[in-house]
Amino acid sequence: IAALFRMAYAMGHGDWSTVEFYRSNLYFESAAMILTLITVGKMLEARSKGKTTDALNEAVYTGHFAKVAMWVYLTGVAGVAAWFALRNIRFRHMLKAGRVESISGKVEMEYHQLCVKRKCRPLPVYYTDPLPSACLVGVIQPYIALPLTSKPNETIHVLDHEICHYKGWDHLWGLVRLLCCIVHWFNPLVWL
């Protein structure tokens, strides 16, 4: 910086030999200044970064933000859990109120033969109205709900399909899926 002032002064007075002398020194002086500024900048950055990191850690993990975030998360967990519980209770009441009768006759006999063939215990099967399609219902005491509109010639295939769901533990995996949705309620990928 001093060389620039001296060069400007010399140029103003027409002293070109002084300008030439300081011009050669200007390169080394500016290189030294750049290195000095970079070093000072890095030192200040490291100091402020340490303070910023400490402040962020304190705010996120122990401060007010952490408490608010935890309350928002727990409120979401409780809300999603309540929604799932209410929807499942409502569905179970609808199925129970719409239950017409158990399977009987030829269908029941074919169903028991199917259970022997599939090596599983026979689950209770009920015709239910209204029900759009057959489903495996329940976790502790599962049963199969069939729509009243199911065709007799297709019923055994539908029961075979539902028995495959039961043998694959789908009623328990459904519970695990619900728990994942409750715990990760904020993640949009869970809802796909």
NORRA-V143999 format. One record per residue. N is the residue number from 1. PSI is psi as a letter, one per 20 degrees, with the letter a starting at -180 (999 if undefined). OMEGA is omega in degrees with one decimal (NA if undefined). Layout:
BEGIN
n->N psi->PSI omega->OMEGA
n->N psi->PSI omega->OMEGA
END
This chain:
BEGIN
n->1 psi->g omega->178.8
n->2 psi->h omega->179.4
n->3 psi->h omega->178.3
n->4 psi->g omega->178.6
n->5 psi->g omega->-179.1
n->6 psi->h omega->178.3
n->7 psi->g omega->179.2
n->8 psi->g omega->179.0
n->9 psi->g omega->-178.7
n->10 psi->h omega->178.6
n->11 psi->h omega->178.6
n->12 psi->h omega->-179.0
n->13 psi->j omega->177.1
n->14 psi->j omega->179.8
n->15 psi->n omega->-173.7
n->16 psi->h omega->177.6
n->17 psi->h omega->176.6
n->18 psi->h omega->177.9
n->19 psi->g omega->-179.8
n->20 psi->g omega->179.5
n->21 psi->g omega->-177.7
n->22 psi->h omega->178.1
n->23 psi->h omega->179.2
n->24 psi->h omega->177.7
n->25 psi->h omega->-177.3
n->26 psi->h omega->-179.6
n->27 psi->g omega->-177.7
n->28 psi->h omega->179.8
n->29 psi->g omega->-179.9
n->30 psi->h omega->177.1
n->31 psi->g omega->178.3
n->32 psi->h omega->179.8
n->33 psi->g omega->-179.9
n->34 psi->g omega->178.8
n->35 psi->g omega->178.7
n->36 psi->g omega->-179.6
n->37 psi->h omega->177.8
n->38 psi->g omega->-179.3
n->39 psi->g omega->178.9
n->40 psi->g omega->179.3
n->41 psi->g omega->178.6
n->42 psi->h omega->178.8
n->43 psi->g omega->179.5
n->44 psi->h omega->178.6
n->45 psi->g omega->179.6
n->46 psi->g omega->179.3
n->47 psi->g omega->-178.3
n->48 psi->h omega->178.6
n->49 psi->g omega->177.9
n->50 psi->g omega->178.6
n->51 psi->g omega->-179.7
n->52 psi->g omega->179.6
n->53 psi->g omega->178.1
n->54 psi->g omega->-179.9
n->55 psi->g omega->178.1
n->56 psi->g omega->177.8
n->57 psi->g omega->179.8
n->58 psi->g omega->-177.9
n->59 psi->g omega->-174.5
n->60 psi->g omega->-171.8
n->61 psi->h omega->-177.2
n->62 psi->i omega->-173.0
n->63 psi->a omega->-177.5
n->64 psi->h omega->179.6
n->65 psi->g omega->-179.3
n->66 psi->g omega->179.8
n->67 psi->g omega->179.3
n->68 psi->g omega->179.8
n->69 psi->g omega->179.5
n->70 psi->g omega->178.7
n->71 psi->h omega->177.3
n->72 psi->g omega->179.8
n->73 psi->g omega->-178.1
n->74 psi->h omega->175.3
n->75 psi->g omega->176.3
n->76 psi->g omega->177.8
n->77 psi->g omega->-179.3
n->78 psi->g omega->-179.7
n->79 psi->g omega->-179.8
n->80 psi->g omega->178.2
n->81 psi->g omega->178.7
n->82 psi->g omega->179.5
n->83 psi->g omega->178.5
n->84 psi->g omega->-179.6
n->85 psi->g omega->-179.5
n->86 psi->g omega->179.2
n->87 psi->g omega->179.9
n->88 psi->h omega->177.4
n->89 psi->g omega->179.2
n->90 psi->g omega->179.0
n->91 psi->g omega->179.0
n->92 psi->g omega->177.4
n->93 psi->h omega->177.9
n->94 psi->g omega->178.8
n->95 psi->g omega->-178.9
n->96 psi->g omega->179.6
n->97 psi->h omega->-178.6
n->98 psi->j omega->-178.3
n->99 psi->p omega->-177.2
n->100 psi->g omega->-178.6
n->101 psi->r omega->173.3
n->102 psi->r omega->175.4
n->103 psi->q omega->-179.1
n->104 psi->r omega->175.6
n->105 psi->c omega->-176.2
n->106 psi->g omega->-179.9
n->107 psi->g omega->179.2
n->108 psi->g omega->179.8
n->109 psi->g omega->178.5
n->110 psi->h omega->178.6
n->111 psi->g omega->178.9
n->112 psi->h omega->176.2
n->113 psi->h omega->177.7
n->114 psi->g omega->179.7
n->115 psi->h omega->176.6
n->116 psi->g omega->179.8
n->117 psi->g omega->-179.6
n->118 psi->i omega->178.4
n->119 psi->l omega->175.5
n->120 psi->q omega->179.4
n->121 psi->q omega->178.7
n->122 psi->p omega->175.5
n->123 psi->q omega->173.4
n->124 psi->q omega->179.7
n->125 psi->p omega->-178.6
n->126 psi->p omega->169.2
n->127 psi->p omega->-177.0
n->128 psi->q omega->177.7
n->129 psi->p omega->1.8
n->130 psi->q omega->176.7
n->131 psi->p omega->-175.9
n->132 psi->h omega->179.4
n->133 psi->r omega->-179.2
n->134 psi->q omega->178.6
n->135 psi->q omega->173.1
n->136 psi->p omega->-172.5
n->137 psi->p omega->173.0
n->138 psi->q omega->179.4
n->139 psi->g omega->-176.3
n->140 psi->g omega->177.1
n->141 psi->m omega->-175.3
n->142 psi->q omega->173.3
n->143 psi->r omega->-179.5
n->144 psi->p omega->176.7
n->145 psi->p omega->179.0
n->146 psi->q omega->175.3
n->147 psi->q omega->179.8
n->148 psi->h omega->-178.4
n->149 psi->j omega->-178.4
n->150 psi->q omega->-178.0
n->151 psi->p omega->-177.3
n->152 psi->h omega->-179.0
n->153 psi->i omega->178.7
n->154 psi->i omega->-173.2
n->155 psi->g omega->-177.3
n->156 psi->h omega->177.2
n->157 psi->h omega->176.6
n->158 psi->g omega->178.1
n->159 psi->h omega->176.8
n->160 psi->g omega->178.3
n->161 psi->g omega->-179.6
n->162 psi->h omega->175.7
n->163 psi->h omega->176.4
n->164 psi->h omega->174.9
n->165 psi->g omega->-179.0
n->166 psi->g omega->-179.5
n->167 psi->h omega->177.3
n->168 psi->j omega->178.7
n->169 psi->k omega->-177.8
n->170 psi->h omega->178.4
n->171 psi->h omega->176.6
n->172 psi->h omega->177.8
n->173 psi->h omega->175.5
n->174 psi->h omega->177.5
n->175 psi->g omega->177.3
n->176 psi->g omega->178.1
n->177 psi->g omega->177.8
n->178 psi->g omega->178.7
n->179 psi->h omega->176.5
n->180 psi->g omega->178.4
n->181 psi->h omega->179.7
n->182 psi->g omega->-176.9
n->183 psi->h omega->-177.1
n->184 psi->l omega->-175.6
n->185 psi->h omega->-176.1
n->186 psi->i omega->-175.9
n->187 psi->o omega->-177.5
n->188 psi->h omega->-179.5
n->189 psi->h omega->177.8
n->190 psi->h omega->-173.6
n->191 psi->j omega->178.6
n->192 psi->999 omega->NA
END
